[in-house]
């Protein structure tokens, strides 16, 4: 994995952590129970952060997350404006979320409404996904109804997440929390899939992350939710058209364009090549189209905190 760039300083805020996509800050003064989560414009593939960043990506993803948080009847990590906190600088406000500080569970709550990606690869080998037996003869992209819950263990930074069984998640967080994570994730996914379908979009799979509020003990939906980076979406009409090649039917509203270009132009040795302008433009277009299809008139350029 490439070394992450140092994020810009924000007046009144102290940077504490960066992932491949997000930068986390805490207030220099004031309550220590809040985080400022800033979605960068970085884009990664094959464990490398690529150049150049995609200007506008962070704002679109943040707006889509916030829109979904409004649709989901589950406690989430967002908090309203807190007067004693520093102001959020205007240049990052459209891609920033002010959140509660949580004790995060070490589980990625993956829900699959279609058999594809790594799940399909595992199915081809074992006939199951994360210990869940599936019918024989399924094809890439086939719907799973009801959806299945296939958790993953969130590995330390720099290591790969590990698909696990539900029983292993019980060992990690206890039976009560594991059941709550599974049941809540499946409920959110089922409701979101129906809403997406009404907008002409298939929600194929996603991952949720939850934490515990140390002050209340409440389980809280956190991180991003149902974005192009955390979910796989397909166009409903294209998906239903069986005259199209499978790759076209399953073309997703995400950074697959970037992965495809890298696969054709890089041997995965050394530093990845710089992304050309047309690939940057097409990728942002995919993110923006999904936002428009789902959220309609919501404005991704408006501040979100």
Secondary structure as GFF3:
##gff-version 3
##sequence-region A 1 305
A	DSSP	beta_strand	13	18	.	.	.	ID=ss1
A	DSSP	beta_strand	22	27	.	.	.	ID=ss2
A	DSSP	beta_strand	34	39	.	.	.	ID=ss3
A	DSSP	beta_strand	44	45	.	.	.	ID=ss4
A	DSSP	beta_strand	48	49	.	.	.	ID=ss5
A	DSSP	alpha_helix	57	71	.	.	.	ID=ss6
A	DSSP	alpha_helix	90	93	.	.	.	ID=ss7
A	DSSP	beta_strand	96	100	.	.	.	ID=ss8
A	DSSP	beta_strand	103	104	.	.	.	ID=ss9
A	DSSP	beta_strand	107	115	.	.	.	ID=ss10
A	DSSP	alpha_helix	117	126	.	.	.	ID=ss11
A	DSSP	beta_strand	128	129	.	.	.	ID=ss12
A	DSSP	beta_strand	132	133	.	.	.	ID=ss13
A	DSSP	beta_strand	142	149	.	.	.	ID=ss14
A	DSSP	beta_strand	152	153	.	.	.	ID=ss15
A	DSSP	beta_strand	162	163	.	.	.	ID=ss16
A	DSSP	alpha_helix	166	173	.	.	.	ID=ss17
A	DSSP	alpha_helix	175	198	.	.	.	ID=ss18
A	DSSP	beta_strand	201	212	.	.	.	ID=ss19
A	DSSP	beta_strand	219	222	.	.	.	ID=ss20
A	DSSP	beta_strand	231	235	.	.	.	ID=ss21
A	DSSP	alpha_helix	236	240	.	.	.	ID=ss22
A	DSSP	alpha_helix	246	249	.	.	.	ID=ss23
A	DSSP	alpha_helix	256	265	.	.	.	ID=ss24
A	DSSP	alpha_helix	277	295	.	.	.	ID=ss25
###
